[in-house]
Amino acid sequence: MNAMKKVLVIGGGIAGPVAAVALRRAGIEATVYEARVEPRDHEGFFLNLASNGLRVLKALGIDVAERADGFPAPRMVMWSGTGKRLGEVANGLRLPDGTASTIVRRGALRRALREEAERRGVEVAFGKRLVSYEAFPGGVVARFEDGAEAGGDLLVGADGIHSRVRTAMDPAAPRPSYTGLISVGGYARLPGLAPTPETQHFVFGRRAFFGYLVREGGEVWWFANLSRPGEPSRAELSGVPAEEWRRRLLEVFSGDMDLIGEIIRATRGEIGAYPVHDIPTAPVWHAGPAVLVGDAVHATSPNSGQGASLAVEDALVLARCLRDLPEPERAFAAYERLRRERVERVVAYSRRIGQSKAVGNPLARWLRDAILPFALRRFASPDAHAWLYDYRVDWDERVA
């Protein structure tokens, strides 16, 4: 049994509950502190949970694909805005039991992970927005906006791209970097539209990038990436009414595949939008009794579909290190050594993908669409992306 008794996990999104589950498996008590005052299980849109992330969750005995109403999507088909099929690549590798990369609603995934953590005895406290933390010999105290305090042996910052733990740990830490893209998304229903089983479709339009999948019954999950010089705030984007987004998007995608316009017109309810950020590298991953995981330390843009998977990989690796190395400083250093090179490579790879999505110059667009079929054939080989998807964490292997 590990000598450490209690870990404070700041953040109840994706990385936090998984970290708490992994720590309990390592014999370490963990409590999750979430800033939101109550669960928001219907908030947000959808994300890709790649096969490498699903492998980690299965190693912890967590099967979220069915519980979160996931849409298996092992195939990605690429199109030009004119409707020319550019090629196809794999979205991950199938696991031995047939599990494939899965698209899930963010809120449903958060709920499934939270409920699984609670089922295993993890307390999840809501309304606990971190203000600061203080280290002292042998432990740490976290202070929250509601005036409450919590003490423990260690603190894990799993509080996302705008992490308060990161800035408290290192006031000079890099701020999230705007990638020049905004992401817009929603849900539509087109009863006559054929489903796209196990497939997501992506369109390199004349002015912007569009992605969609069609579930049984004609429910369409879609998103668009638009080039936007000058970083907009989330408040600015959220203040745009859905009808105005429809108008703007129809204008942006005019001249592209007719299906895009049909999906946008059929969208009802909220259309969400946010600026796309990443954190290319953070010099400080841990200090004293505190350590960072997930987007708090290496946020990647959604272009590679790896944000959630990298977060759960972090959680499992960190728990192994704390299980096997009795001194927190050594455990944190081993965790950083095992993770830094991989996550920084994924962040850089994801940003490169984003740079090809919105190409305004007609000649550059023509070159992109001419070259992509050859590039996609090259990347269609499972070996091309083995470094990304065939990542394994052996729980039973001891950390040296």
C-alpha positions in Angstrom: 0.0 0.0 0.0 1.3 3.4 -1.0 2.3 5.6 2.1 0.4 8.6 0.7 -3.1 8.8 2.0 -5.0 11.5 0.2 -4.8 13.4 -3.2 -6.8 16.5 -4.1 -7.8 16.4 -7.7 -8.8 19.8 -9.0 -11.2 19.5 -12.0 -14.1 17.1 -12.6 -14.0 17.0 -16.4 -12.3 14.1 -18.1 -8.8 13.9 -16.7 -9.9 14.4 -13.1 -12.3 11.5 -12.5 -10.1 9.1 -14.5 -7.1 10.2 -12.4 -9.1 9.6 -9.2 -10.1 6.1 -10.4 -6.5 5.3 -11.3 -5.2 6.6 -8.0 -7.6 4.5 -6.0 -6.5 1.5 -8.0 -3.0 2.3 -6.9 -4.1 2.3 -3.3 -4.3 6.1 -2.9 -7.4 8.0 -1.8 -8.5 10.8 -4.1 -11.3 13.5 -3.9 -12.4 15.4 -7.0 -13.1 19.2 -6.6 -15.2 20.7 -9.5 -15.7 24.4 -10.1 -19.2 24.1 -11.5 -21.9 24.2 -8.9 -23.8 21.2 -10.4 -23.3 18.6 -13.1 -23.9 19.9 -16.6 -24.4 16.7 -18.4 -26.0 18.2 -21.5 -23.4 21.0 -21.9 -21.0 21.1 -24.8 -20.9 19.2 -28.1 -19.0 16.1 -29.1 -15.4 14.9 -29.2 -13.4 12.0 -30.5 -12.3 9.3 -28.0 -9.5 7.6 -29.9 -8.7 4.0 -29.6 -5.5 4.7 -27.5 -7.7 6.5 -24.9 -10.3 3.7 -25.0 -7.5 1.2 -24.3 -6.5 3.1 -21.2 -10.1 3.2 -19.9 -10.5 -0.5 -20.5 -7.4 -1.1 -18.5 -9.1 0.6 -15.6 -12.3 -1.4 -16.3 -14.2 1.6 -17.7 -16.3 1.0 -20.8 -17.8 4.4 -21.8 -18.6 3.8 -25.5 -22.1 2.3 -24.7 -22.8 4.3 -21.5 -22.1 7.6 -23.2 -24.2 6.7 -26.3 -21.1 6.7 -28.5 -20.9 6.5 -32.3 -18.0 4.2 -33.4 -16.1 5.9 -36.2 -13.0 4.0 -37.2 -13.0 5.6 -40.7 -12.5 9.2 -41.9 -13.4 10.0 -45.5 -12.1 13.3 -46.9 -13.8 15.4 -49.6 -13.0 18.6 -51.5 -15.6 21.4 -51.4 -16.6 20.4 -55.0 -17.6 16.9 -53.9 -14.5 15.1 -55.1 -13.5 12.2 -52.8 -9.9 12.8 -51.8 -9.3 9.6 -49.8 -9.7 7.8 -46.5 -7.7 7.3 -43.4 -8.2 5.3 -40.2 -9.3 6.9 -37.1 -7.3 4.8 -34.7 -6.7 1.1 -34.5 -9.4 -1.5 -33.5 -8.7 -3.0 -30.1 -8.6 -6.8 -29.7 -12.2 -6.9 -28.7 -13.2 -4.9 -31.8 -13.6 -1.6 -30.0 -13.0 1.4 -32.4 -12.5 5.1 -31.9 -15.8 6.6 -30.8 -17.5 10.0 -31.1 -19.3 10.9 -27.9 -21.1 13.9 -26.6 -18.8 15.7 -24.1 -21.5 16.0 -21.4 -22.4 12.3 -21.7 -18.7 11.3 -21.3 -18.3 13.6 -18.3 -21.3 12.0 -16.7 -20.2 8.4 -17.4 -16.7 9.1 -15.9 -18.1 10.9 -12.9 -20.6 8.2 -12.1 -17.9 5.5 -12.5 -15.6 7.4 -10.1 -18.4 7.7 -7.6 -19.3 4.1 -7.9 -15.8 3.3 -6.9 -16.0 5.4 -3.8 -14.5 8.7 -5.1 -16.2 11.8 -3.7 -16.9 14.5 -6.3 -17.5 17.9 -4.6 -19.2 20.6 -6.8 -19.0 24.4 -6.4 -15.3 24.2 -5.5 -13.5 26.8 -7.7 -9.9 26.9 -6.8 -8.5 30.3 -5.7 -5.0 29.1 -4.6 -3.1 26.3 -3.0 -0.3 26.3 -0.4 2.4 23.7 0.1 3.8 22.9 3.5 6.1 20.2 4.8 4.3 16.9 4.1 1.2 18.2 2.4 -0.9 20.9 0.6 -4.0 23.0 1.3 -6.4 24.1 -1.5 -8.5 27.2 -1.0 -11.8 27.7 -2.8 -14.0 30.7 -3.7 -16.7 29.6 -1.3 -14.3 30.0 1.6 -13.8 26.2 2.0 -10.4 24.6 2.4 -9.2 21.0 1.8 -6.0 19.4 2.9 -4.1 16.5 1.5 -0.7 15.0 0.7 -0.7 15.9 -3.0 -2.6 18.0 -5.5 -3.3 17.1 -9.1 -4.3 20.0 -11.4 -6.8 18.5 -13.9 -8.6 21.8 -14.4 -8.2 22.3 -18.2 -6.6 24.7 -20.6 -7.2 27.7 -18.4 -5.9 25.9 -15.4 -5.6 27.9 -12.1 -3.3 25.2 -10.8 -0.9 25.9 -13.6 -0.7 29.6 -13.1 -0.5 29.2 -9.3 2.4 26.7 -9.8 4.2 28.8 -12.3 3.1 32.5 -12.7 5.3 32.6 -15.9 3.5 29.6 -17.4 2.6 30.0 -21.1 -0.9 31.2 -21.8 -3.0 29.1 -24.2 -2.0 30.0 -27.8 -4.8 30.9 -30.3 -4.4 28.8 -33.4 -6.2 31.2 -35.7 -9.3 29.0 -36.0 -12.7 29.0 -34.4 -14.9 25.9 -34.1 -18.6 26.1 -34.6 -21.0 23.1 -34.2 -24.4 21.8 -33.6 -27.0 19.0 -34.2 -29.4 18.7 -37.1 -32.0 16.2 -38.2 -32.5 15.2 -41.9 -34.7 12.1 -41.8 -34.1 11.2 -45.4 -30.3 11.3 -45.1 -28.5 8.0 -45.2 -26.6 7.1 -42.0 -22.8 7.0 -42.2 -22.0 3.8 -40.2 -18.6 3.8 -38.6 -17.6 6.8 -40.6 -17.0 10.6 -40.2 -16.9 12.7 -43.3 -14.7 15.8 -43.6 -14.9 18.5 -46.3 -12.1 20.9 -47.3 -14.3 23.8 -48.4 -13.3 26.9 -50.4 -13.2 29.0 -47.2 -13.6 26.7 -44.3 -13.5 23.1 -43.1 -16.6 21.0 -42.3 -17.1 17.7 -40.6 -20.2 15.5 -40.0 -21.6 12.1 -39.2 -25.1 10.8 -39.6 -26.7 8.5 -37.0 -29.7 6.3 -37.5 -32.9 8.3 -38.0 -31.1 11.2 -39.7 -29.6 12.9 -36.6 -26.5 14.8 -37.8 -23.6 15.8 -35.6 -21.5 18.5 -37.4 -18.8 21.1 -36.8 -17.0 23.7 -38.9 -13.6 25.2 -38.5 -13.3 28.8 -39.7 -10.2 31.0 -40.0 -10.5 34.0 -37.8 -7.5 36.4 -37.5 -7.5 38.2 -34.2 -8.5 36.1 -31.2 -12.2 36.4 -30.3 -13.4 35.8 -26.7 -15.8 33.0 -25.8 -18.2 35.7 -24.7 -18.1 37.3 -28.1 -18.8 34.1 -29.9 -21.5 32.9 -27.4 -23.3 36.2 -27.9 -24.0 35.4 -31.6 -27.6 34.0 -32.0 -28.0 30.6 -33.7 -29.9 32.3 -36.6 -26.9 34.6 -37.2 -24.5 31.6 -37.2 -26.7 29.9 -39.8 -26.5 32.9 -42.0 -22.8 33.3 -41.7 -22.1 29.6 -42.2 -24.3 29.4 -45.3 -22.3 32.3 -46.7 -18.9 30.8 -45.8 -19.9 27.4 -47.5 -21.7 28.9 -50.5 -20.2 27.2 -53.6 -19.3 24.0 -51.6 -21.2 20.7 -51.5 -24.9 21.3 -51.3 -25.2 18.8 -48.4 -23.4 21.3 -46.1 -26.0 23.9 -46.6 -28.8 21.3 -46.1 -27.3 20.3 -42.7 -26.9 23.9 -41.6 -30.5 24.8 -42.5 -31.8 21.7 -40.7 -29.9 22.6 -37.5 -32.3 23.5 -34.6 -31.4 24.7 -31.1 -28.0 25.9 -30.0 -25.1 26.5 -32.3 -22.0 26.6 -30.2 -18.7 28.4 -31.0 -15.3 28.7 -29.3 -11.8 29.8 -30.2 -9.4 26.9 -30.7 -6.3 27.1 -28.5 -3.4 24.9 -27.7 -0.4 24.9 -25.3 2.6 23.8 -27.4 4.8 23.2 -24.3 4.8 24.1 -20.6 8.2 24.3 -19.0 6.9 23.3 -15.5 4.8 20.1 -15.1 5.1 19.8 -11.3 6.4 21.7 -8.3 6.5 20.4 -4.7 3.4 18.5 -3.9 1.5 19.5 -7.1 1.4 18.1 -10.6 -0.5 18.8 -13.8 -2.4 16.5 -16.1 -4.3 16.7 -19.4 -5.1 20.1 -20.9 -3.8 21.9 -17.9 -0.2 21.1 -19.1 -0.4 20.2 -22.8 -3.6 21.3 -24.4 -3.9 20.1 -28.0 -6.3 21.5 -30.6 -9.1 19.1 -31.6 -7.7 18.6 -35.1 -6.0 15.3 -34.1 -8.9 14.1 -32.0 -6.5 13.3 -29.2 -7.3 15.7 -26.3 -9.4 13.3 -24.2 -7.2 10.4 -25.0 -4.0 12.1 -23.9 -5.7 13.2 -20.7 -6.6 9.6 -19.7 -3.2 8.4 -20.7 -1.7 11.0 -18.3 -4.0 9.8 -15.5 -2.9 6.2 -15.7 0.8 6.9 -16.1 0.7 9.3 -13.1 -1.0 6.8 -10.9 1.6 4.1 -11.8 4.4 6.5 -11.0 2.9 7.4 -7.6 2.3 3.7 -6.9 5.8 2.6 -7.6 8.0 5.5 -6.5 7.5 6.5 -2.9 8.9 10.0 -3.1 6.5 12.4 -4.9 9.3 14.4 -6.5 10.7 11.2 -8.1 7.2 10.0 -9.1 6.4 13.4 -10.8 9.7 13.5 -12.6 9.2 10.0 -13.9 5.7 10.9 -15.1 7.0 13.9 -16.9 9.8 11.9 -18.5 7.4 9.3 -19.7 4.9 11.7 -21.1 6.5 15.0 -22.3 7.9 13.9 -25.7 4.8 12.2 -26.8 2.3 14.9 -25.9 4.4 17.7 -27.4 4.6 15.7 -30.6 0.8 15.3 -30.7 0.2 19.0 -30.0 2.5 20.0 -32.9 1.0 17.4 -35.2 -2.5 18.7 -34.4 -1.6 22.3 -35.1 -0.1 21.3 -38.5 -3.4 19.6 -39.4 -5.3 22.8 -38.5 -3.2 24.9 -40.8 -4.5 22.9 -43.8 -8.2 23.4 -42.9 -8.8 27.0 -43.9 -6.8 28.0 -47.0 -8.0 31.2 -48.6 -5.7 31.4 -51.6 -7.2 29.7 -54.6 -3.8 28.4 -55.8 -3.0 27.0 -52.4 -6.4 25.3 -52.3 -5.8 23.7 -55.6 -2.4 22.5 -54.6 -3.8 21.1 -51.3 -6.6 19.2 -53.0 -4.2 17.9 -55.7 -1.7 16.6 -53.1 -4.1 15.3 -50.5 -5.1 12.1 -52.3 -1.4 11.0 -52.5 -0.8 12.0 -48.9 -3.9 10.2 -47.7 -2.9 7.0 -49.5 0.4 7.1 -47.7 -1.3 7.7 -44.3 -3.9 5.0 -45.0 -1.3 2.4 -43.8 -1.8 1.4 -40.2 2.0 1.8 -39.7 1.8 5.6 -40.6 0.0 6.5 -37.4 1.1 3.6 -35.1 3.0 6.1 -33.0 -0.2 8.0 -32.3 -2.7 5.2 -31.8 -0.7 2.1 -30.7 0.3 3.6 -27.4 0.1 1.2 -24.5 0.3 1.7 -20.7 1.1 -1.6 -18.9 -0.4 -1.2 -15.5 1.4 -4.3 -14.1 4.8 -3.1 -15.2 6.8 -1.4 -12.5 8.0 2.1 -13.0 11.8 2.2 -12.6 
